[in-house]
Amino acid sequence: MIFRCLFSLLLAGVLLVQNRLAAGQAIDAASGQTVNPDYSELFTAYEGDLATLAAVNVHDARLDILADGLNKPWAMEFLDGRELLISEFDGRLLRLDLADGSRREITGLPDIATGQDQVGLLDVELHPRFSENQRIYFSYVSSDEKTGRFFATAVGSAVLVEDRLSEFQQILIAEPFDWSPANFGGALEFGGDGFLYVTVGDRSVSERAQALDRLEGKVLRLNDDGSAAPGNPFVDTPGADPRVYALGLRNPQGLHWDAESACMFAAEHGPLGGDEINLVKAGANFGWPVVTYGMDYIMAPMGAGTHADGMTQPLFYYLPSEAISPLTVYRGAMFPQWDGHILAGALKGKHVSKVALDGLSVRSEYPILGEINGRIRDIKVAPDGAVLVLSQNGRLYRLSRDSTISAEPPPVNNQLLYQIICSGCHDSGGYNAPRLSHPEEWTAVLRRQRQDVYQRAREGVGDMPEKGMCYHCSDEQLNDLVDYMLDRVADKDQ
């Protein structure tokens, strides 16, 4: 089906090019009339600065800077609707007031190794009962006290009292300390089961990701005191560390629990290519370094290829690498068309990757918010549905709807939409599609109730894919396009 869709799209493009006249016009095969294929007429142009959003049919959004001058920010977490916790890579934790942009440094952090590559303060997370116990969690890089030159991923917990931390506990140290200043992982997320999920990178020794007696290259599932959570999949496996929940990961820097789908998603850096978004399940082995969609940095193939028995495929992978780090799932009223979509931040790509899901299948991926032009370090959905984006350029952005701009869908030129999307099959009869110029081929369709035709167009039937490949069309726009085609056939039949 994918091949047929791609071929149909190519055929549509070829026919459109063949039909163009020297003056830049085209012939509508059904009517014989000359039309001007001006693609700018297809959708109303976005009037602001966010051209990448216009490409996904969002024309009424604005991007505001809530805070500037942050020093290498890494992660953020809502304290409430007004305040954020923000971690800075060089070892500072801040409280930021969203109303006025003011910030206060929180004291009481433990010694944190900084100054090299990926060595620093990483993620921050609230206890599920934060309103009762005021306890927060944070991941960081700890150095060997004897040398100061060897490192390990660590997780600490403390009680937040105004602008200071008390009752600090180190609940995890992923020993042994090692030389590499990279691949620490460090993502933190409490799941719907109340347990703390922690990612640990492979620490640049890839084979450790497959060793169940090591914490490197794993997702861990812990009680809130750092001990192994009950029911972990390898508790009864001889020699395995009982804290291990999933394995076979290189450098997973993003975790997000989506309550509505009851799914835990992880973002993982691949080597040269092969960044992944994974669906984390108990006992899953994501394959690194046995299977990967990436290559070694000397352009050499790695492992056994992309598939192997007993190893879990990613939900989505990136070629080439975008350096995917944070991710979230959009749930909110401000951008309802994004409901359930994954928003993943690209470091190297300097944009947000919007991954549209249909259940747990990826429907499309598109880069948005490249206008930020900075490494995306964290993404959160605010209580009001706005999207907050934290960039390594020191800025915190808020993507929202501008209430002064109408949220009504833009007008669509159905004639042009037909030329671009539908004519490849309905002009030529490709894949047995009824031709718009032959009304007799539409007899069975015209006998159906119009609502039934709408539904078949939305869901796809026979060789026609879902929505006839007009994936960015709303149901209303798709219905209008169906009406346009059927009205043209009826007029020609008279």
C-alpha positions in Angstrom: 0.0 0.0 0.0 2.8 2.4 0.8 4.3 1.8 -2.6 1.0 2.4 -4.3 0.6 5.6 -2.4 4.0 6.9 -3.3 3.5 5.8 -6.9 0.1 7.6 -7.0 1.6 10.8 -5.6 4.4 10.6 -8.2 1.9 10.0 -11.0 -0.1 13.0 -9.8 2.9 15.2 -10.0 3.9 13.9 -13.4 0.5 14.4 -14.9 0.3 17.9 -13.5 3.7 18.8 -15.0 2.7 17.3 -18.3 -0.5 19.4 -18.4 1.2 22.7 -17.7 1.3 25.2 -20.5 4.2 27.5 -21.4 2.6 30.3 -19.5 2.6 28.3 -16.3 -1.0 27.1 -16.5 -2.6 23.7 -16.5 -5.6 22.0 -18.2 -8.3 20.6 -16.0 -8.9 17.2 -17.6 -12.6 17.0 -16.6 -13.7 20.4 -17.8 -11.0 21.2 -20.4 -10.7 24.6 -18.8 -7.4 26.3 -18.2 -6.5 26.7 -14.5 -3.6 28.4 -12.8 -1.7 26.0 -10.5 -0.7 28.7 -8.0 0.0 26.6 -4.9 -0.1 29.7 -2.7 -3.9 29.7 -3.2 -4.3 26.3 -1.7 -4.2 27.5 1.9 -4.3 31.0 3.3 -0.8 32.2 3.9 0.4 32.5 7.6 0.6 36.1 8.5 3.2 35.8 11.2 6.8 34.5 11.4 6.2 30.8 11.9 6.3 29.4 8.3 7.0 25.8 9.6 3.6 25.8 11.3 1.8 26.9 8.1 3.2 23.7 6.5 1.2 21.7 9.0 -1.9 23.9 8.6 -1.6 26.0 11.8 -2.0 29.6 10.8 -3.0 31.4 14.0 -0.1 30.7 16.4 2.4 32.9 18.1 5.8 32.3 19.6 6.8 34.4 22.6 10.0 34.5 24.6 9.1 34.0 28.3 12.7 34.1 29.6 16.1 34.9 28.2 19.7 34.7 29.5 19.5 31.2 30.9 22.9 29.5 31.1 22.9 26.2 29.2 19.4 25.1 30.4 18.8 21.4 30.2 15.4 20.5 31.6 12.2 22.1 33.2 9.3 20.9 35.2 6.1 22.7 36.3 5.8 23.5 40.0 2.3 24.9 39.3 0.7 26.9 36.6 2.9 29.9 37.4 6.3 28.5 38.3 8.9 26.3 36.7 11.9 24.5 37.9 14.8 24.8 35.4 18.1 22.9 35.6 21.2 24.5 34.1 23.9 22.2 32.8 26.7 23.9 34.7 25.1 23.0 38.1 22.4 25.5 39.0 18.7 24.8 39.7 16.3 27.8 39.3 12.7 28.7 40.2 11.3 30.8 37.3 8.2 32.9 37.5 6.3 32.6 34.2 4.4 35.8 34.9 7.3 38.2 35.0 10.3 36.0 34.0 12.1 36.5 37.3 14.2 33.7 38.6 15.7 32.6 41.9 18.6 30.1 42.4 17.9 27.1 44.6 20.7 26.2 47.0 21.6 22.8 48.5 22.5 20.8 45.5 25.2 18.1 46.0 28.6 18.2 44.3 28.0 17.9 40.6 30.7 17.2 38.1 30.8 19.9 35.3 33.1 21.3 32.6 33.3 18.5 30.1 31.2 17.3 27.2 27.9 16.0 28.7 29.0 16.3 32.3 26.6 18.4 34.4 23.2 18.7 36.0 20.6 17.0 33.9 16.9 16.3 34.4 14.5 17.3 37.1 11.2 15.7 38.2 8.5 16.1 40.9 7.4 13.3 43.2 3.8 12.3 42.4 2.7 13.6 45.8 4.8 16.8 45.6 1.9 18.9 46.9 2.2 16.8 50.1 5.9 16.1 50.5 7.6 18.8 48.4 10.1 16.2 47.2 11.9 16.6 43.9 14.3 14.4 42.0 17.2 15.4 39.7 19.8 13.5 37.7 23.4 14.6 37.4 26.9 13.4 36.8 28.9 12.4 39.8 32.7 12.1 39.7 34.9 9.6 41.5 36.1 11.2 44.7 39.5 9.7 44.4 40.4 11.0 41.0 37.7 13.5 40.0 38.3 12.3 36.4 35.9 9.3 36.2 32.1 9.7 36.0 28.8 8.0 36.6 25.1 8.8 36.2 23.5 9.7 39.6 20.0 10.6 40.8 19.3 12.6 43.9 16.2 13.4 45.9 15.5 16.3 48.2 12.8 18.4 49.8 12.2 21.8 48.2 11.8 24.5 50.9 11.3 27.9 49.3 14.7 28.5 47.6 16.7 25.7 49.2 16.9 21.9 49.2 17.0 19.8 52.4 17.0 16.1 53.3 19.2 15.3 50.3 19.6 11.6 49.4 21.5 10.1 46.6 19.2 7.3 45.5 21.2 6.0 42.5 24.8 5.9 41.4 25.2 3.9 38.2 28.7 2.5 39.0 31.4 1.8 38.1 32.8 5.2 37.4 34.2 5.4 33.9 36.4 7.6 31.8 33.8 8.7 29.2 32.3 12.2 29.6 29.4 11.2 27.4 26.3 9.0 27.1 24.9 9.4 30.6 21.2 9.3 29.7 19.7 10.8 32.8 16.0 11.1 31.9 13.5 10.9 34.8 9.8 10.3 34.7 7.3 8.9 37.2 4.9 6.5 35.5 1.2 6.0 36.1 2.2 3.1 38.4 3.8 5.5 40.8 7.4 4.2 40.2 10.3 6.3 39.0 11.7 5.5 35.6 15.4 6.4 34.9 17.5 6.1 31.8 21.2 5.4 31.9 23.3 5.6 28.7 25.9 3.0 27.7 28.8 5.3 28.8 30.5 4.8 25.4 30.9 1.0 26.0 28.2 -0.3 23.8 28.3 -4.0 24.7 27.2 -3.1 28.3 23.8 -2.2 27.0 23.1 -6.0 26.6 24.5 -7.0 30.0 21.8 -7.5 32.6 24.2 -7.2 35.5 25.1 -3.7 34.4 23.0 -0.5 34.6 24.5 1.1 31.5 22.2 1.3 28.4 19.0 0.6 30.4 15.7 2.0 31.6 15.4 1.4 35.3 12.2 1.2 37.3 12.6 2.2 40.9 10.7 2.9 44.1 10.9 6.5 45.2 13.8 5.6 47.5 15.8 4.2 44.6 15.3 0.5 45.4 14.1 -2.0 42.7 10.3 -1.7 42.0 8.3 -4.8 42.6 7.4 -6.7 39.5 10.4 -5.7 37.5 11.0 -8.2 34.6 14.4 -9.5 35.6 14.0 -9.9 39.4 14.2 -13.7 39.1 16.9 -13.8 36.4 20.2 -15.0 37.9 22.9 -12.4 37.9 20.6 -9.6 36.6 20.3 -6.3 38.4 16.7 -6.2 39.7 16.4 -2.5 38.9 16.6 -3.1 35.1 13.2 -2.7 33.3 14.3 -2.5 29.6 17.7 -2.7 27.9 19.6 -2.3 24.6 19.8 1.6 24.6 22.7 3.9 23.6 22.0 7.3 25.1 18.3 7.8 26.0 17.9 11.5 27.1 14.1 11.7 27.0 11.2 10.0 28.8 7.5 10.8 28.9 4.5 9.1 30.5 1.3 9.7 28.6 -1.6 9.0 31.0 -4.2 8.9 28.3 -2.6 6.1 26.3 -0.9 4.6 29.4 2.4 4.5 27.5 5.9 5.4 28.4 7.9 6.9 25.5 11.7 7.2 25.3 13.9 9.2 23.0 17.4 7.8 22.2 20.4 9.2 20.4 21.8 6.8 17.8 25.3 6.8 16.5 25.7 8.2 12.9 22.0 8.0 12.1 19.4 5.9 13.9 18.0 8.2 16.6 14.9 6.5 17.9 11.6 7.0 19.6 10.8 3.9 21.6 7.7 2.5 23.4 9.1 1.3 26.7 7.7 -2.0 27.9 8.8 -4.4 30.6 11.7 -6.6 29.4 12.0 -4.9 26.0 15.4 -5.2 24.4 15.8 -2.3 21.9 18.8 -4.0 20.4 21.8 -1.7 20.8 24.5 -2.4 19.7 23.3 -5.7 18.0 20.8 -3.9 15.8 20.6 -0.3 14.9 19.6 2.0 12.0 22.8 4.0 12.4 26.4 3.5 11.4 29.8 3.9 13.1 31.3 7.4 12.9 33.8 6.0 10.4 30.8 5.1 8.1 31.1 1.4 8.9 28.0 -0.8 9.4 27.3 -1.8 13.0 26.0 -5.0 14.5 23.8 -7.5 12.7 21.7 -5.0 10.8 18.3 -3.5 11.7 16.4 -6.6 12.9 17.1 -9.6 15.1 14.9 -12.1 16.9 13.9 -11.0 20.4 14.8 -7.4 19.8 12.2 -4.6 19.7 11.8 -2.3 16.8 11.6 1.5 17.5 8.3 3.3 17.1 10.1 5.7 14.8 13.7 6.2 13.8 15.5 9.1 12.1 17.8 9.0 9.1 19.9 11.1 9.2 20.3 11.8 12.9 18.6 14.9 14.3 20.0 14.3 17.8 16.6 13.7 19.4 16.7 14.4 23.1 13.5 15.5 25.0 10.0 14.5 24.1 6.4 14.9 25.2 2.9 13.9 24.0 0.6 16.8 23.3 -2.6 16.8 25.3 -4.4 20.1 25.4 -7.2 22.3 24.0 -5.1 24.9 22.4 -3.9 22.7 19.5 -6.6 20.0 19.3 -5.4 18.8 15.9 -2.1 17.7 17.7 -3.9 15.6 20.3 -1.8 12.4 20.9 1.1 13.6 18.7 4.7 13.3 20.0 6.7 16.5 20.1 10.4 15.6 20.2 13.3 18.1 20.5 16.2 18.0 18.0 19.6 19.2 19.2 21.5 19.1 15.9 18.3 19.6 13.9 17.4 22.7 15.9 13.7 22.1 15.6 10.8 20.3 17.1 9.9 17.0 15.4 6.1 16.6 15.3 5.3 12.9 15.0 1.6 12.2 14.3 0.3 9.0 15.7 -2.7 6.9 14.8 -3.0 4.8 17.9 0.6 3.5 18.2 1.4 3.7 14.5 3.3 6.7 13.1 1.2 8.5 10.4 3.7 11.3 9.6 6.7 13.3 10.9 7.3 16.9 10.2 9.9 19.4 11.6 8.3 22.5 13.1 9.6 25.6 15.0 12.9 25.7 13.2 12.4 29.5 13.6 13.9 29.0 17.2 17.2 28.1 15.5 18.6 26.6 18.7 19.2 23.2 20.2 15.9 22.1 21.8 16.6 20.9 25.4 13.1 20.3 26.8 9.4 20.5 25.8 6.4 20.7 28.1 2.7 21.2 27.6 1.3 23.9 30.0 -2.0 23.5 31.8 -3.6 25.9 29.4 -2.4 23.8 26.4 0.4 26.1 25.3 3.7 24.4 24.4 6.8 25.5 26.3 10.1 25.0 24.5 13.5 25.3 26.3 16.4 26.0 24.0 20.1 25.7 24.7 20.4 29.3 23.4 19.2 30.4 26.8 15.6 31.1 26.0 12.3 29.7 27.1 9.6 30.0 24.4 5.8 29.7 24.6 3.9 28.6 21.5 0.2 29.5 21.8 -2.8 30.6 19.8 -3.3 34.4 19.2 -6.8 35.0 20.4 -7.0 38.0 18.0 -6.7 35.8 15.0 -9.6 33.7 13.9 -9.2 30.0 14.6 -11.5 29.1 11.7 -9.9 26.8 9.2 -8.6 28.6 6.1 -10.5 28.5 2.9 -9.5 25.8 0.5 -9.5 25.9 -3.3 -11.0 22.5 -4.1 -10.1 22.8 -7.8 -6.4 23.1 -7.0 -6.6 20.5 -4.3 -8.1 18.1 -6.8 -5.3 18.9 -9.3 -2.6 18.3 -6.7 -3.9 15.3 -4.8 -6.6 13.5 -6.7 -6.0 14.0 -10.4 -3.2 11.4 -10.6 -5.8 8.6 -10.3 -9.1 10.2 -11.2 -7.9 11.8 -14.5 -6.1 8.6 -15.7 -8.1 5.8 -14.1 -5.1 4.7 -12.2 -5.7 1.8 -9.8 -9.2 1.4 -11.2 -10.3 4.8 -9.9 -13.4 6.2 -11.6 -12.4 9.0 -14.0 -13.8 12.5 -13.5 -14.3 12.8 -17.3 -16.4 9.6 -17.5 -19.6 9.9 -15.5 -20.7 6.4 -16.2 -17.8 5.1 -14.1 -19.4 6.9 -11.0 -22.8 5.2 -11.1 -22.2 3.0 -8.1 -20.7 5.9 -6.1 -23.6 8.2 -6.9 -26.1 5.7 -5.7 -24.6 5.7 -2.2 -25.7 8.1 0.6 -23.4 11.1 0.7 -22.4 10.4 4.3 -21.3 6.9 3.3 -19.1 8.3 0.5 -17.6 10.7 3.0 -16.8 7.9 5.4 -15.2 5.7 2.6 -13.0 8.7 1.6 -11.9 9.2 5.2 -11.1 5.5 5.9 -9.9 4.5 2.4 -11.4 1.7 0.3 -9.8 -0.7 -2.1 -6.6 0.8 -3.6 -7.5 4.3 -2.4 -5.5 5.1 0.8 -6.9 6.8 3.9 -8.1 10.3 3.1 -6.9 9.8 -0.5 -3.5 11.0 0.7 -4.9 14.4 1.7 -3.6 13.8 5.2 -3.5 17.4 6.3 -7.2 17.9 5.2 -9.7 18.1 8.0 -12.9 16.0 7.7 -14.8 19.1 6.7 -12.3 19.9 4.0 -12.3 16.3 2.7 -16.1 16.3 2.6 -15.9 19.6 0.5 -13.5 17.9 -1.9 -15.8 14.9 -2.3 -18.7 17.2 -3.0 -16.6 19.1 -5.6 -15.8 15.8 -7.4 -19.4 14.4 -7.3 -20.9 17.7 -8.3 -18.5 17.9 -11.3 -19.6 14.3 -12.3 -23.3 15.1 -11.9 -23.0 18.3 -14.0 -21.2 16.4 -16.8 -23.8 13.7 -16.8 -26.6 16.1 -17.6 
